[in-house]
Amino acid sequence: MRLRSHLLAVSGFCIEDQQSLLLQLKNNEFKFDASWSTKLVSWNQSFIFYYCDWSGVTCDKEGRVVGLDLSWEFIDGELHNSSALFCFQHLQNLDLSHNHFNSSIPPTIGNLKNLVSLNLSDNFFAGQIPMEISQLKNLVSLDLPSSSSLKLEIPNLQQLVQNLTKIRYLYLDYVKISAQGKDWSNALLAIPSLEEVSMMGCNLFGPIDSSLERLENLSKLYLDSNDLSSIVPESFANLKKLTILSLQDCNLRGDFPHKIFQIETLSFVSILHNDNLHGSLPYFPLNGSLETLIVRKTNFTGPIPSSLFALPSIAYVDLSFNHFDGEIKPDMFQSHQYLDILDLSYNNLSMVIDANLSSFPNIFHLGLASCNLTEFPAFLRNHSTMVCSLDLSNNHIQGLIPHWIWKLQGLQWLNLSINYLTGFESMKNLTNNFYVLDLHSNELQGRIPVFSSVAYLDCSSNNFNSIIPHNIGTHLSSTFFLSLSENKFHGHIPRSLCEASLLNELDLSNNSFKGTIPACLIESEMLWVLSLGNNKLTGKIPNSFPESCWLKALDIHENQLSGLIPESLARCKKYPHCG
């Protein structure tokens, strides 16, 4: 028969009444928004619904609560040391992640001796992590908040985990640990069962201790955003179960060991943004499991081995901002079913264009910036639903933008900036709804085309000289960023721009606009940045800044404006700069 007791936690004493304890959490302790809650909001004392069936509650056969999942309940406020939560003596799994707790972690958490899994991530807990967590000797998984306000000093990392010998999953991202390589490495070595470790942004220092190879069960290691100032030990290649290695932005140096890339179980490697890290790509064994390779912004050199793209599981390759050289032939990639992201930008590569390429993978992002292109990759024309994001910037592409580029049905992000483009082959019957369209720093001229449903549009540093005055704002009804600076526009600023009601940033600087500033621009409650500098504007600045002004920057320098600074500008309370 299931227990159906009434809970009471009075003056620090806990009574074995599970339902009452749960209701005390809901009604007396946890502040939550009922319109967002999916679990707590449904907890009600009833003879119809047994409390063990409540959402987020798990019980054993005796009706004792052994699991509480209150993640994503938007709970606000403090977690008190005397909370009824710490009366659940049989609790094994506790998940309070994705809430808004903003207190310290109560020491009475040590009362939950049977905890196997503790997840406090994505909250606002602050202060010292209590030593009492080290008393939870049955913990297998520990996930503490990713908070720079949380620190691990006394106890330090070694003192915290010295008794937690069963831990397999340890997540301490952005907790202030501040430890040297030998100290944090030794602390981890005391937990031989470790399978996953994440200590990103923990103020860890190097060097990385090669003795970490003794963690034979380690499968995932995240040490991103720590100033390790270290080489990567070649002994890491002995971690035969390693599937994920992430060492982003760690100030790594020296040569990255080839053998690590060749670990057969390895599926994810990211060493991006390590400017002093050198290396090259080795031969990749065909039985490898590699899916993601990110070496962006390192100092890797040499060709791209064809064996990389022979890996059947490869899905994400980012080799951008390095010194790779040689020719790239698109047919290297044509057989891949899973290739999703390919970024070869900013190397010493040259792409060999093959207009007759019969197949190409359905790629989400294709980055070919600074790849010595002199023409548009014609093979894309045959794959109209292939690419969502395409970067062809900083190349040597000349002439007209072909009509077929606008027919790529899945394309939402297009960067053609820093080329030698002069115009548009045709702009009729467009079906694309771009999110980002970047055309800056070309030689485009004449009337600016009408782009519909573009959120971010940069046409700066070209030779455009006219705007369709009466309906430009209507076509920009979805636009939040618009830059037309450094062109050859003249005449009055079209008042229809005010119909682009979502604009946050508008840059019309460095043109030859004349006349007065349209008052409707000043009256916008959405604009954060308005740049009108270096034009030929006259008259006064309209005294019509709204009560709910969000303007942060107003640039009106090098014009012929007169009169006083309008008093209504003071309504822009967050306003930091005026030029």
N, C-alpha and C positions, 0 to 999 in steps of 0.2 A: 504493500500500500504506500502510495506517495505521501510524503510529509507535506502538510499544509499549515505551516506555523505563521505567526504574526511576529514581525521583527521589531526589535527595540535596541537602540544603542544609546545608553544613558550614562552620562558622567564617565565616559571612557570605558564602560563595561559593555561587552558584546553578548547578545542573547542569540541563540541558534534559531532565528526566525527569518528565513531567507526572503520571503515575500515582503515582510515589513521593512527589511533592510533595503530592498530594491526600491520600495515606495518612498523611503526616506531620502534616498539619492535623488529620486525624481522630484518630490514635492518640497523638500526642505533644503537641499544642498546644491544641486546643479541648476544653474540658470541657463536656459536654452530657448531658442526661438522655435515655437511650436509650428510655425509655418514652414520651417526647414527640416525639422526633426522627422525621422522615419521610424525611430525605435522608442525613445523615451516617451514620446507623445502617445504611444499606444499602450503603455503600461497602466493597467487599471485593475483594482481589486475586484474580482468577479468569481462567482461560482461556476461560470461557464468556461472561462479561460484560465488554465493552470499557469502559474508564473513561469514554469520551466518552458512553456511554449511562447513566452514573450519574445519579441524580436530582439536579437543581440544577447539572449540569455541561453546558456547551455548548462544542463544539470547532469549529475550522475544518477545511478539507479535508485539511490536513497533520497533524491530530491535536493541534494546539496549543490549550490551553484559552483561550477568548476570552470565556467567560461563567461566572460563579459566582453562583448564587442560593442563599444560606444563610439566607434570612429565616425567621423563626418556628422556629428550631432550638433556642431556649432555651439558647444558649451562654453560659456564665458566665466571669467572670474578665477578665484583661488581654489586650489585643492587643499583642504585643511588637514592638519595632522590628526584630528579627531574624527575624520570622515568615516561614515558607516562602511565605506568601500573597503577599509582595512579590517573589517570584521568577517569578511568571507575567507575563513581559514582554509577552505579546501580549494580555493581558486587556483587554477593551473594556467589559464590563458587570460591576459588582460590587455585589451587594445583600446587606448584612449587617443589614438592618433587623429590628426586633422580636426583639432578643436582649438579653443582659444584660452586654455588655462594659462595664467600669467603669474603664478606664485613660484616659490621654490618647490622642489620635489620633497614631500614630507618624509621625515625619517621613519615614520610608522609603516612605510612601504615594506620595511624589513619584516613586518608581521606575516606577510604572505609567503610563508615558508615553502609552499608547494608550487609556487609559480614555475612554469616551464617556459612560458613566453611572455615577455613584457614589451609593449610597444607604446611609447610616449611621443613618437615623432610628430613633427609639424604642429607644435604648440609653442607657447611663449614662456616656458619655464625658465627661470633664471637662478643665478647663484651657484653655490657649491653642490655638486652631486653628493648625496649623503652616503656615508660609509656603510649604512645599513643595507644597501643594495648588494654589497659583497656577502651578505648572509644568505642570499637566495641561491643556495648551492645546487638547486635543481634546474637552474636556468639553462635552457638550450639556445634561446634567442633573446637578445637584448638590443632594443632599438630606442636610443635616447633622442631627445629633440635636436633637430638641426638648428641650433641657436648659438650665436656668438655671445649671448648673455649667460650661457651655462659654462661652468668651468670645472676642471678636474685637477685640483692642486693638492688638497689634503682631504680625502685620500688622493694619491696620484693614480695613474693608470695601473701600475703594478699592484698597488694595495687594493684597488677596486676588483681586479680580476683574479687575485691569487687563490681565492677559494672557488672560483667559478670554473671548475675544471671540465664541466660538461658543455660549456658554451661551444656552439657550432656556428652561430650567426651573430656577429658583433658589428653594430652600426653606431658610430659616434660622430657623425659628420658635423663639423663646425663647432664642436665643443672645444673650449680652450684647454688644451693639454700641455702645450709648451714643453716638449721633451726632446732630448737629443736622440740620435739614431740608436745608440746602444741601449738606452733606457726603454724606449717604446718597443724595440725589437725583442728585448729580453722579456718584457711583459707579455708579448704575444706568444713567445716560445713556451711560456708556462701553461698554455692551453693547447695541448696537442691535437684536440679534436676539431680545431678551427677549420671551417670550410669557406666562410665568407667574412671578409673584413672590409669595412668602409670607414676611413678616417680622413675625409676630405676637409681641407681648411681648418686643421686642428693645431696650427702653429707647430708642426713637427719639423725637426731639423735633421740633416743628414749627419754622417753618410748612411745610406741604406746598408744594413748589416747583411752580409751574405749568408749568415746563419739561418735566415728565414727559410732557406731551402729545406730545413728540417720539418717544416709544417707540411707533412706529406699529404694531408687531406685538403689543402688549400685549393679552392676552385675559383674564387673571385677575390680580387684585391683592388681596392680603390684608394689611392693616396693623392688625388688631385689637389691642386692649390695649396701645397705646402712648399716651403723653401728648403728643399732637400739638398741642393747644391752638391749633387752626388753623381757618380757613375751608376749605371744599372748593372748589378752583379751578374756575371755570366751564369752563376750558379742557379739563377732563377729558372734556367732551362731544365733543371732537375725537378721542377714542380710538375710532375707528370699528369696531374689532374686539373691543372689550371685551364679555365675556360675564358676568364675575363681578366685583363690587366689594363688598368687605367691610371696613367701617370701624367695627366694633363697639367701644364703650368706649374711644374715642380722645380724649375731651374736645373734641369738635368744637364750633364756635360759628358764629354768623352764619346766613345763609339757605342752605339746600341748593339748588343750581341745578336748576331745572326741566328743563333740556335734558339733564341726565345721565339722568333717568328715561326720556327719549325716544330714547336710543340704540337703534337697531333690533335690534342683536345682543345686547343686554343681557338675560340670563335670570335673574340673581340679584343682588339688592341688599339688604345688611343694614347699617343704621346704628344699631342698637339701643343703648340706654344711653348716649346723648349728650344730657345734660340741658339743655345750653345751645345745642342746635342747633334752629333754627327752620325753618319751611317749610310748604308745602302740597303737595297732590298735583295734578299737571297733567292735562291731557287725554292719554290714552295712545293712540297710533296703533294702529289695528287690525292693522297688519302687524308689530307689536312681538313680541318673543320672550319677554317677561317671564313667568317661572314662579314666582319667589319674591320677595316684598316684605316686609321686616321693618323697621319704623320704631318698634318698641316703646321706650317710655321716652325719647321725645324731646319737643320742644315744637311738634309739627306742629298746625296748625289747619285750619279750613274743612271742607266736606263731603267725602264719599267719592265720588270721581267714578264715575259709572256706567260710564265707558269702561274703568275698571280691571277690572271683572268681565265686560266684553265681550271681553277678551283670551282667545283660545281655549286658550292654554297655561297660564294662571294656575293654580297648584296650592297655593301657600302664601302666605297673607296674614296678617300680624300687625301690627295697627295699635293695639295696646293701650297704655294709659297715655299718652294724648295729650289733645288738646283738639279732636278732630273733633266736629262737631255735625250736626244734621239727623236725618231719619228713615231707618231701614233697613227695606227690604221684602224678605222672604225670596225673593220671586220674582225678585230680581236675580240670584240664584245658581242658580236651578233648572235652567238649561240646561247647567251645567258638568259635564263628565265627569271632569275631572282634579282639581278642587278637593279638597284633602286636609286642609288646616289653615286655619281661619278664626277669628281672634281679634280681636274688636272691643271687648274689655273696657276699662273705666275710661276712658271718653270722655264726651262730652255727647250721646251718641246715644240715640235711642228706637227700639225695634223695633216695627214694626206687625205684629201677629200675624194670620196668615191660616190658619184651621183647615182650609180647603179646598184648600190648596196641593197640586197634583197630583203634583209631582216635586221632588226635592231631591237633591243629590249625596251620594255615600257618603263622608262626612267622617270623618276620624280624630279630629280635635279641633275642637270648636265652643266658643269662648269668648264668653259673653254676660254676663260679670260686670259689674255696675254699668251696665246698659243701660236702667234705668228700667222694668223689667218688673214688671207687677202680677199676672201669671198665668203658668202654665207654657206654653211655646210649643207649642200644640196640634198644629201641623203635624208635629212629631216623632212623634206617635202613629201617623201613617200610614206611617212609615219605620222599622220596628222593627229593622232591621239596619244602620242608617246610621252611628251615632255610637259611637266607642270611648271618647272622653273628652268630658265635658260639664260646663261651668262656668256655673252660674246664680247664683253667690254675689253677695252685696251688692246685692240688688234689693229690690223691695217686694212679693214674692209672699206671699200670705196663705192661710190655711186649711189644708186637708189635702193631703198629698202623694198625687197620683193613683196608682191601681194600675198604670196602663199604663207608668209610668216604670220599673217593675221588670221590665217585659216587653221592654225594648229589648235584644235578644239580644246585640249586640256590645258593650254598655256595660260598661266595666271601671273607669272613673274618673269619679266623680260628686261634684260640689261644690255643695251646696245651702245652704251656711252664710250667716249674716248675712241672714236674711229674717224673715218673720213667720209661719212655719209652725207649726201647732198640733198636728198629728197625722197619722195614716196612714189613707188611704181603705180599704185592705185590704193584708194582707201574706201572703195565702194563695197557694199554688202558685207560689212564687218559683223561677225557673230561673237567675237571674244569679249569677255568681261574681265579685264585685267585688274589685279590687285596692285601690282607695282609695275610701272613702265618708266624706265630710265633712259633718256635720249641725250643726256647732257654731253657737252664738249664734242660736238660734231660740226658739220658745215651745212646743216639743214636750213632752208631758206623759204621765203614766201609766206603764205598764210599758214598759221598753225592749224593742223588738222583737228577735227572734233573727235575726241576720245570719250566714249561713254563708259560710265560705271568704273572709272579708275580711282582707286583709293589714294595712291601715291604717284604723282606725275612730275617728273623733272625734265624740263626742256631748256634748261639754262645753258649758256655759253654756246649759242648757235647764231644763225643769221635770220631768224624769223622776224618779219616786219609788220604783220597785221593779224588781227583777231576778229573772228566773226562776232560783232558787238552785241547782237540782240539775244542770242540764245546760248552763249558760252557757259553761263552759270547753270542753266538747266541741264546741260550735258555733264556738268561736274557736280551733280547733286550728291554723289557718293564720295567725293574727294575730300581728304583731310589734309593733304600736303600738295601744294602747287608752287613750283618755281619756274618763273619765266625770265629770270634775271640774265643780264649780259646778252641781250639780243638787240634788235634794231626796231623795237616797237616805238610808235609815235602816236600822236593824237591823245584823246582823253582816255582815262582809265574806264573801261566799260562798266557801267553800273550793274549790268547783269551778273557780274562776278559775285555780287551780294546774294544771288540766288543759290550759290554754292554754300548752303547753310551749315555744312559740317566742317568747313575749313578751320583747321587749327593753325596752319602756317601758310602764309602767302608772301612770296618774294617776287616783287616787280622791280627790284633795284637795277641800276646800271642800264637804263634804257633812255628813251627820249619822250616819256609821257609828259603831257602838259595839262593845263587846267587845274581845277581844284581837286582836293581829296574827296571822293564820294563819302558823304556823311554815313551812308548805310554800312560802309566798311568799319567805321569807328563804332557804330552801334551794335556790331556783332557781339553776341555773348559767348561765341565759341572760339574766337581768335586768340591764340597765345603769342604768335609772332607775326608782326606786320612790317615788312621791309620795303620802303619806298625811296631809299636813298639814291642820290646821283641821278636825278631826273630833272625835269623842268617844270615842276609843279609850282603853282602860285596860290595866292589867297591865304586864308587862315585855316588852322587846324580846327575841324568841327568840335564844338564844345558839347559832345553828345556821347561820351563814354558811359556805358550803362551801369546801373547799380551793381549788377552781378558781373563786373568786368574781370576777365581771366587773363588779360593781356600781360605778358611777361617781358616783351621786348618790342620797342617801337623805333624803327630806323627811318629818319626823315632828313638825314644830312645831305648837303650838296643839292639843295633845291632853292627856290625863290619864294619861300613862304614868309608870311608877315604876321604881325599881331602877337598877342600874349599866349603863353602856354595855358591851355584851357583848364579851368578849375576842376572840371569833371574827371580829369586824368587821375586825381587823387582817389577816385573810386577803385582804381586798379591797385588794390592793397598789396598784392603779391608782385607788383611791378618792380623789377630790379634794375632795368637799364633803359636809357633813352639816348638815341644817337642822332 
